[in-house]
């Protein structure tokens, strides 16, 4: 009997409009993408783009109930609408556009939020609920990989199910959908404050292709402590680097045909690895920096590569946040390792450099295929981003010695322990031996309870970054030991290395409905390492 993986590799399951990737060869187990080398490109030939801030519109007059007559896609009614009446409105169009990855390559057709990659950066605030109207304006007769059906997930948002971007809640081109983001604290607890979120397409079976094509953006949340203003006179304010000195960076590796056309291979089910490193959509850019402190929000958007970042000068990072959550205290770290969908916020102080100095953000983590990192650190590695120190600038920012305390872990609230084994069964990616089935509820935790989930990697040499929607968790143990210092935090993605077992404490509050848990190696997610769980009354 042919496995799911082999059926897809042989082309017996159809993919819409996969030119030029349909020419990619298929092997017995995986497809050797390393044979498809991209054209050469000069490093540091283009400046790093900083994405525009999303602009609100005066009103959308959104109904709390679904309104198909208006052109809205089907959805459930918004939960707790009157508790979180929207104060701001955004109109975002998912559309096809031309994009320059590098001046040595031709323009490429991408899909982007408002036609740009990455999409506009949201600046949202706690206590200000918003509605984002996502229009699907993608062409129905598109050419290339991806599918013009979308559902947008606000990654690690504390979001009602109907606005979470559940993978099966996709809708067609020509329709729109209103996502209601309450911007509220989980359980009303200020220790649950989020900071660095991101949004991306989550269409079942096509998350890798649609997000690789460009449907990715940042969503930043602020409150009276992490206020986004280093001049804030509020004594509670952290006064972290802000404004032009607070820069989100999305890392996504890409591969191109010999003609310079963006390439994705849907027949490689192990994980797609590019040979070009983009930052904010540009291959190996440079950034002009002033002699002062910066906050960089690092995001690994995948689809399958892990990173370990260091500075070429040997200067350490000041790590202040993990997966979008400020740590209890800053950590001085020599490197920052990210799996797919991980975020880390770091402070880099350029004040001790001279004008004219250059230094590099370097990836030293070896990874040859979708298996995951080998564990080897390359020397010298690949420079991804060049910093050019070119000016002085006033610096009113600080890095407090104390940031955000962690919520208590009250094990008396735990009503159940569940084990989830992420494996490679029957030629496909499974959880507890099963492929994703949108209609199968694999867990039904009751609202207001807590559970322990044991996340186990049973995939041999594979590494899996596991993401749990809606509620963040805290790690109790990793392989029977306390978590390392950078994981003593609230998280929404945990890396499972080969044979790892991680125990996490998770609660279920505020909203009901269906949510997924999945591997965030997007290729594994699409084939079909994911399960559905529902929060029930």
C-alpha positions as CSV (number, residue, x, y, z in Angstrom):
1,X,0.0,0.0,0.0
2,X,1.4,3.4,-0.9
3,X,1.9,5.8,2.0
4,X,0.4,9.3,2.0
5,X,3.9,10.8,1.5
6,X,4.6,8.5,-1.5
7,X,1.2,9.2,-3.1
8,X,1.9,13.0,-3.0
9,X,5.4,12.6,-4.3
10,X,4.2,10.6,-7.3
11,X,1.6,13.3,-8.0
12,X,-1.4,11.1,-7.4
13,X,-2.8,13.8,-5.1
14,X,-3.3,17.0,-7.2
15,X,-2.0,20.4,-6.3
16,X,-3.4,23.5,-8.0
17,X,-1.2,25.4,-10.3
18,X,2.2,24.3,-9.1
19,X,4.3,25.7,-11.9
20,X,7.3,26.0,-11.8
21,X,7.7,23.5,-8.9
22,X,6.1,20.6,-10.8
23,X,9.4,20.2,-12.6
24,X,11.1,19.4,-9.3
25,X,12.3,15.8,-9.1
26,X,10.9,13.4,-6.5
27,X,12.9,10.7,-4.7
28,X,11.8,7.7,-2.7
29,X,11.8,9.5,0.6
30,X,12.3,13.1,0.0
31,X,13.2,15.6,-2.8
32,X,16.7,16.9,-2.9
33,X,16.2,20.6,-3.0
34,X,19.9,21.3,-2.7
35,X,20.2,20.3,-6.4
36,X,18.0,23.4,-7.2
37,X,20.6,26.1,-6.5
38,X,19.4,29.7,-6.7
39,X,21.3,32.2,-8.8
40,X,24.2,34.1,-7.1
41,X,23.3,37.4,-5.4
42,X,25.6,40.0,-3.9
43,X,25.3,40.3,-0.2
44,X,24.3,43.5,1.4
45,X,23.3,45.2,-1.8
46,X,19.9,46.4,-0.5
47,X,18.8,48.2,2.6
48,X,16.6,46.5,5.2
49,X,13.0,47.6,4.7
50,X,11.1,48.6,7.9
51,X,7.4,47.7,7.4
52,X,4.8,50.5,7.5
53,X,2.5,50.6,10.6
54,X,-1.1,49.5,9.8
55,X,-3.4,52.5,9.6
56,X,-6.9,52.3,11.1
57,X,-10.0,53.4,9.2
58,X,-12.9,55.5,10.7
59,X,-15.4,52.6,10.8
60,X,-16.4,49.3,9.2
61,X,-19.8,49.1,10.9
62,X,-19.1,45.4,11.6
63,X,-22.0,43.2,12.9
64,X,-21.5,40.9,15.8
65,X,-23.5,38.3,13.8
66,X,-22.3,36.9,10.5
67,X,-23.7,38.8,7.5
68,X,-23.2,36.8,4.3
69,X,-25.3,39.4,2.3
70,X,-22.5,41.9,2.8
71,X,-19.9,39.6,1.2
72,X,-18.6,38.2,4.5
73,X,-17.5,34.6,4.6
74,X,-19.4,32.3,6.9
75,X,-18.4,32.4,10.5
76,X,-19.7,31.9,14.0
77,X,-21.0,34.8,16.0
78,X,-18.3,36.9,17.8
79,X,-17.9,35.8,21.4
80,X,-18.2,38.4,24.1
81,X,-18.7,41.1,21.6
82,X,-20.3,43.5,24.0
83,X,-17.6,42.9,26.6
84,X,-14.9,43.9,24.1
85,X,-16.6,46.4,21.8
86,X,-14.2,47.4,19.1
87,X,-12.6,50.8,19.3
88,X,-10.5,50.7,16.2
89,X,-11.0,49.2,12.7
90,X,-8.6,48.0,10.0
91,X,-9.2,47.2,6.4
92,X,-6.5,44.7,5.0
93,X,-6.4,43.3,1.5
94,X,-4.7,40.1,0.7
95,X,-3.5,40.6,-2.9
96,X,-1.0,39.7,-5.5
97,X,1.9,42.1,-6.2
98,X,5.4,42.4,-7.5
99,X,8.2,42.3,-5.0
100,X,12.0,42.7,-5.2
101,X,13.9,40.1,-3.1
102,X,17.2,41.4,-4.4
103,X,18.4,43.9,-7.1
104,X,20.2,41.0,-8.9
105,X,16.9,39.1,-9.3
106,X,13.9,39.9,-11.4
107,X,10.7,41.1,-9.7
108,X,8.7,38.2,-8.3
109,X,5.0,37.7,-7.9
110,X,4.1,37.5,-4.2
111,X,0.9,37.4,-2.1
112,X,0.9,39.9,0.6
113,X,-1.3,41.7,3.1
114,X,-1.9,45.0,1.4
115,X,0.4,43.7,-1.3
116,X,3.6,43.8,0.7
117,X,5.9,41.2,2.3
118,X,6.0,41.3,5.2
119,X,2.6,42.9,5.7
120,X,2.0,46.1,7.7
121,X,2.9,46.0,11.3
122,X,0.0,46.5,13.7
123,X,0.5,48.6,16.8
124,X,-2.3,47.6,19.2
125,X,-2.9,48.3,22.9
126,X,-4.4,46.4,25.7
127,X,-7.9,47.7,26.5
128,X,-8.5,48.7,22.9
129,X,-10.3,45.9,21.1
130,X,-10.1,46.0,17.3
131,X,-11.7,44.5,14.2
132,X,-9.6,43.6,11.2
133,X,-11.4,43.0,8.0
134,X,-9.4,40.7,5.8
135,X,-10.4,40.8,2.2
136,X,-9.3,37.9,0.0
137,X,-8.4,39.7,-3.3
138,X,-6.1,37.0,-4.6
139,X,-6.6,35.9,-8.2
140,X,-8.6,32.8,-8.8
141,X,-6.6,32.1,-11.9
142,X,-3.2,32.4,-10.2
143,X,0.0,30.8,-11.6
144,X,2.3,29.0,-9.3
145,X,2.2,27.4,-5.9
146,X,-0.3,28.3,-3.2
147,X,-4.1,28.4,-3.2
148,X,-6.3,31.6,-3.3
149,X,-8.2,30.6,-0.2
150,X,-7.1,32.0,3.2
151,X,-7.7,32.2,6.9
152,X,-5.6,34.5,9.0
153,X,-4.2,33.4,12.4
154,X,-3.0,35.9,14.9
155,X,-0.2,33.8,16.3
156,X,-0.3,33.6,20.1
157,X,-3.2,36.0,20.3
158,X,-5.6,35.4,23.2
159,X,-8.4,35.2,20.6
160,X,-11.9,33.8,20.3
161,X,-12.1,30.7,18.1
162,X,-14.1,32.3,15.3
163,X,-11.4,34.9,14.9
164,X,-8.4,32.6,15.5
165,X,-7.8,31.6,11.9
166,X,-8.7,27.9,12.5
167,X,-7.2,26.1,9.5
168,X,-10.5,24.9,8.1
169,X,-12.2,28.3,8.4
170,X,-10.7,29.4,5.0
171,X,-12.7,31.5,2.5
172,X,-12.6,32.1,-1.2
173,X,-11.3,35.1,-3.2
174,X,-13.9,37.8,-3.5
175,X,-15.1,37.5,0.2
176,X,-13.9,39.1,3.4
177,X,-13.9,38.1,7.0
178,X,-14.0,40.2,10.2
179,X,-11.5,39.0,12.9
180,X,-12.3,40.4,16.3
181,X,-9.2,40.9,18.5
182,X,-10.2,41.7,22.1
183,X,-6.6,42.6,23.1
184,X,-7.4,41.4,26.6
185,X,-5.3,39.7,29.3
186,X,-5.8,35.9,29.7
187,X,-7.8,35.5,32.8
188,X,-7.5,39.2,33.5
189,X,-4.0,38.6,34.8
190,X,-1.4,41.4,34.0
191,X,1.3,38.9,34.2
192,X,-0.2,37.3,31.0
193,X,0.6,40.4,29.0
194,X,1.8,39.7,25.4
195,X,4.1,41.8,23.3
196,X,5.5,40.5,20.0
197,X,2.8,38.6,18.0
198,X,2.6,37.9,14.3
199,X,-0.1,37.0,11.8
200,X,0.0,34.6,8.9
201,X,-2.2,32.6,6.6
202,X,-3.3,29.2,8.1
203,X,-5.2,27.5,5.3
204,X,-5.3,23.8,6.0
205,X,-2.9,21.8,3.7
206,X,-1.5,25.1,2.3
207,X,-0.1,27.0,5.2
208,X,3.5,26.5,4.1
209,X,2.8,27.6,0.5
210,X,0.6,30.6,1.2
211,X,2.9,32.0,4.0
212,X,6.0,31.3,2.0
213,X,4.5,33.3,-0.8
214,X,4.3,36.3,1.5
215,X,1.2,36.2,3.8
216,X,3.1,37.1,7.0
217,X,3.2,40.2,9.2
218,X,3.9,41.5,12.7
219,X,1.3,42.5,15.4
220,X,2.8,44.3,18.4
221,X,0.8,44.8,21.7
222,X,1.6,47.6,24.2
223,X,0.5,48.4,27.7
224,X,1.4,50.9,30.4
225,X,4.7,49.1,31.1
226,X,5.8,48.0,27.7
227,X,4.4,51.3,26.3
228,X,6.4,51.7,23.1
229,X,7.7,55.1,24.4
230,X,11.2,55.4,25.8
231,X,10.3,58.9,27.0
232,X,7.2,57.7,28.9
233,X,7.1,59.5,32.3
234,X,4.8,56.9,33.8
235,X,7.0,55.4,36.7
236,X,5.7,51.9,35.7
237,X,7.0,52.2,32.1
238,X,10.0,50.1,31.2
239,X,11.2,52.7,28.7
240,X,12.6,50.1,26.3
241,X,14.0,51.3,22.9
242,X,11.1,52.6,20.9
243,X,10.0,54.2,17.7
244,X,12.6,53.9,14.9
245,X,14.8,52.0,17.4
246,X,12.3,49.2,17.9
247,X,12.6,47.1,14.7
248,X,10.8,43.8,13.9
249,X,12.8,41.4,11.8
250,X,11.2,38.4,10.1
251,X,13.6,35.7,8.8
252,X,12.5,33.5,6.0
253,X,14.7,31.4,3.8
254,X,13.9,31.2,0.1
255,X,14.9,29.3,-3.0
256,X,14.8,30.5,-6.7
257,X,14.9,28.9,-10.1
258,X,17.9,29.6,-12.4
259,X,15.7,32.4,-13.9
260,X,15.3,34.0,-10.5
261,X,11.7,32.9,-10.0
262,X,10.6,32.1,-6.4
263,X,10.4,28.4,-6.0
264,X,8.6,26.1,-3.6
265,X,8.6,22.3,-3.9
266,X,5.3,20.7,-2.7
267,X,6.6,17.2,-3.2
268,X,9.2,17.5,-0.5
269,X,7.2,16.5,2.6
270,X,10.2,16.5,5.0
271,X,10.5,20.2,5.2
272,X,11.5,22.9,2.6
273,X,14.9,24.6,3.0
274,X,16.0,27.6,1.1
275,X,19.5,28.7,0.1
276,X,18.8,32.4,0.3
277,X,18.3,34.2,3.6
278,X,15.8,37.1,3.6
279,X,15.2,39.6,6.4
280,X,12.0,41.6,6.0
281,X,11.7,40.2,2.5
282,X,15.1,41.1,1.2
283,X,18.1,38.8,0.7
284,X,21.0,39.7,3.1
285,X,20.2,43.4,3.6
286,X,22.1,46.1,5.5
287,X,20.8,48.4,8.2
288,X,22.2,51.8,9.1
289,X,22.2,52.1,12.9
290,X,23.0,54.9,15.4
291,X,25.4,54.6,18.3
292,X,22.7,53.7,20.9
293,X,20.4,50.8,22.1
294,X,18.0,49.1,19.7
295,X,15.2,46.6,20.4
296,X,15.1,43.9,17.7
297,X,12.1,41.5,17.6
298,X,13.3,38.3,15.9
299,X,10.8,36.0,14.2
300,X,11.5,32.8,12.4
301,X,8.8,32.5,9.8
302,X,10.1,29.2,8.3
303,X,8.9,27.3,6.5
304,X,11.3,24.7,8.0
305,X,14.6,26.2,9.0
306,X,16.0,26.8,12.5
307,X,18.5,29.6,13.3
308,X,21.1,30.3,15.9
309,X,22.1,34.0,15.7
310,X,25.3,35.5,17.0
311,X,27.0,38.9,16.5
312,X,30.2,38.8,14.5
313,X,31.9,41.2,17.0
314,X,31.4,38.7,19.8
315,X,29.1,41.1,21.7
316,X,26.3,39.2,23.6
317,X,22.6,39.9,23.2
318,X,20.4,41.1,26.1
319,X,17.5,38.8,25.8
320,X,14.3,40.4,27.1
321,X,11.5,38.3,25.6
322,X,10.7,34.8,24.5
323,X,7.8,34.0,22.2
324,X,6.5,37.5,22.5
325,X,6.5,37.5,26.4
326,X,8.8,39.7,28.4
327,X,11.0,37.6,30.7
328,X,11.0,38.1,34.5
329,X,14.6,39.5,34.1
330,X,16.8,40.2,31.2
331,X,19.4,37.5,30.3
332,X,22.8,38.1,28.8
333,X,23.2,35.4,26.1
334,X,25.9,34.8,23.5
335,X,23.4,33.4,20.9
336,X,19.7,33.2,20.2
337,X,18.2,30.0,18.8
338,X,14.9,30.1,17.1
339,X,12.7,27.3,15.7
340,X,10.0,28.0,13.2
341,X,7.5,30.5,14.8
342,X,9.7,31.3,17.8
343,X,10.2,34.9,18.6
344,X,12.9,36.5,20.7
345,X,13.3,40.2,21.6
346,X,16.9,41.2,22.0
347,X,18.6,44.5,22.9
348,X,21.8,45.4,21.0
349,X,23.8,48.4,22.2
350,X,25.8,50.0,19.4
351,X,27.2,52.8,21.6
352,X,30.7,51.4,22.0
353,X,31.3,51.2,18.2
354,X,32.8,53.9,16.1
355,X,31.1,55.6,13.2
356,X,32.0,53.6,10.1
357,X,32.2,50.2,11.9
358,X,30.3,47.3,10.5
359,X,29.2,44.1,12.2
360,X,27.0,41.2,11.2
361,X,24.1,39.1,12.5
362,X,25.3,35.6,11.7
363,X,23.4,32.3,11.5
364,X,25.8,29.5,12.6
365,X,23.3,26.7,12.9
366,X,23.9,23.9,10.4
367,X,20.7,22.5,8.8
368,X,20.8,20.6,5.5
369,X,17.2,19.4,5.2
370,X,13.8,19.4,6.9
371,X,15.0,17.0,9.5
372,X,16.0,20.0,11.7
373,X,19.4,21.3,12.8
374,X,22.3,18.9,13.0
375,X,23.5,20.5,16.3
376,X,26.7,21.6,14.6
377,X,27.6,25.3,14.9
378,X,29.3,26.5,11.7
379,X,32.4,28.7,11.8
380,X,32.1,31.4,10.6
381,X,28.4,30.7,9.5
382,X,26.4,32.9,7.2
383,X,26.0,36.6,7.7
384,X,22.3,37.4,7.4
385,X,22.2,41.2,8.2
386,X,24.9,43.8,8.2
387,X,24.8,46.7,10.7
388,X,26.4,49.9,9.5
389,X,27.1,52.3,12.4
390,X,26.7,55.7,10.7
391,X,25.6,58.3,13.2
392,X,25.0,59.4,16.8
393,X,21.5,59.7,18.2
394,X,20.1,60.5,21.7
395,X,19.2,57.5,23.7
396,X,16.6,57.8,26.4
397,X,15.9,54.1,26.6
398,X,16.8,51.7,29.4
399,X,16.8,48.0,30.2
400,X,15.3,47.5,33.6
401,X,16.7,44.7,35.8
402,X,13.1,43.5,36.4
403,X,10.5,43.0,33.7
404,X,7.4,40.9,33.8
405,X,6.8,38.4,36.6
406,X,5.5,34.9,35.7
407,X,2.0,33.7,36.8
408,X,1.9,31.2,39.5
409,X,1.8,27.5,38.5
410,X,-1.0,26.1,40.7
411,X,-0.9,22.3,40.2
412,X,-4.1,22.0,42.3
413,X,-6.0,23.3,39.3
414,X,-4.9,20.4,37.1
415,X,-7.7,18.1,36.3
416,X,-6.0,15.9,33.8
417,X,-2.7,15.0,32.1
418,X,-2.6,14.3,28.4
419,X,0.2,12.9,26.3
420,X,0.8,14.0,22.7
421,X,3.3,12.0,20.7
422,X,4.6,13.6,17.5
423,X,5.7,10.9,15.1
424,X,6.4,9.7,11.6
425,X,3.9,7.0,10.9
426,X,2.6,5.4,7.7
427,X,4.7,7.7,5.6
428,X,3.2,10.8,7.1
429,X,3.4,13.2,10.1
430,X,1.1,12.2,13.0
431,X,0.0,13.0,16.5
432,X,-0.6,9.9,18.6
433,X,-0.5,7.9,15.4
434,X,-3.2,9.9,13.6
435,X,-3.4,12.4,10.8
436,X,-5.3,15.7,11.3
437,X,-9.0,15.3,10.9
438,X,-10.9,18.6,11.2
439,X,-14.0,16.8,12.5
440,X,-12.3,14.8,15.2
441,X,-12.1,16.5,18.6
442,X,-9.0,15.0,20.3
443,X,-9.4,16.8,23.6
444,X,-12.2,18.8,25.2
445,X,-10.8,20.7,28.2
446,X,-13.4,22.5,30.3
447,X,-13.3,26.2,30.5
448,X,-11.7,27.4,33.8
449,X,-9.6,24.3,34.3
450,X,-5.9,23.5,33.9
451,X,-4.1,20.5,32.5
452,X,-0.6,19.1,32.1
453,X,0.2,18.2,28.5
454,X,3.2,16.0,27.8
455,X,4.7,16.7,24.4
456,X,6.8,13.9,23.2
457,X,8.9,13.6,20.0
458,X,8.9,10.1,18.7
459,X,10.3,11.0,15.3
460,X,13.9,9.7,15.4
461,X,16.2,12.4,14.2
462,X,13.5,15.0,13.6
463,X,13.0,18.3,15.4
464,X,9.5,19.7,15.7
465,X,8.5,23.2,16.9
466,X,5.1,22.6,18.5
467,X,2.6,25.4,18.7
468,X,-0.6,25.5,20.9
469,X,-3.2,28.1,19.9
470,X,-5.1,30.5,22.2
471,X,-3.5,29.8,25.6
472,X,0.1,30.1,26.5
473,X,1.8,27.6,28.6
474,X,4.7,27.3,31.1
475,X,7.3,24.5,30.8
476,X,7.5,22.3,33.9
477,X,10.3,20.1,32.7
478,X,12.4,19.2,29.7
479,X,13.5,15.5,29.7
480,X,12.9,15.3,33.4
481,X,15.0,18.4,34.2
482,X,14.0,22.0,34.9
483,X,13.9,24.1,31.7
484,X,16.9,26.2,30.8
485,X,16.8,29.9,31.9
486,X,15.5,31.3,28.5
487,X,12.6,28.8,28.7
488,X,11.5,30.0,32.1
489,X,8.8,32.1,30.5
490,X,5.4,31.9,29.1
491,X,5.5,30.3,25.6
492,X,3.4,29.3,22.7
493,X,6.0,27.3,20.7
494,X,8.2,24.6,22.2
495,X,11.0,22.9,20.3
496,X,11.0,19.2,20.5
497,X,14.5,17.9,19.5
498,X,15.0,14.2,18.8
499,X,13.3,12.1,21.5
500,X,12.6,15.1,23.7
501,X,9.8,15.0,26.2
502,X,8.5,18.4,27.5
503,X,5.8,18.7,30.2
504,X,3.8,22.0,30.2
505,X,1.1,23.6,32.4
506,X,-1.7,25.1,30.4
507,X,-5.0,26.7,31.4
508,X,-8.2,27.3,29.4
509,X,-9.9,30.6,30.0
510,X,-12.2,33.3,28.5
511,X,-13.2,31.8,25.2
512,X,-14.9,28.6,23.9
513,X,-14.6,26.8,20.6
514,X,-12.2,24.8,18.5
515,X,-8.4,25.4,18.3
516,X,-5.5,23.4,16.8
517,X,-2.1,22.3,18.1
518,X,0.5,21.5,15.4
519,X,4.1,21.3,14.4
520,X,5.2,24.7,13.1
521,X,7.5,23.2,10.5
522,X,4.9,24.3,8.1
523,X,5.4,21.3,5.8
524,X,4.8,18.9,8.7
525,X,1.7,20.8,9.7
526,X,0.3,20.6,6.1
527,X,1.0,16.8,6.0
528,X,-0.7,16.5,8.7
529,X,0.9,16.8,12.1
530,X,-2.0,18.7,13.8
531,X,-5.0,17.9,16.0
532,X,-8.1,19.8,17.0
533,X,-9.1,20.5,20.6
534,X,-12.2,22.3,21.9
535,X,-12.7,24.4,24.9
536,X,-16.2,23.5,26.3
537,X,-18.4,25.0,29.0
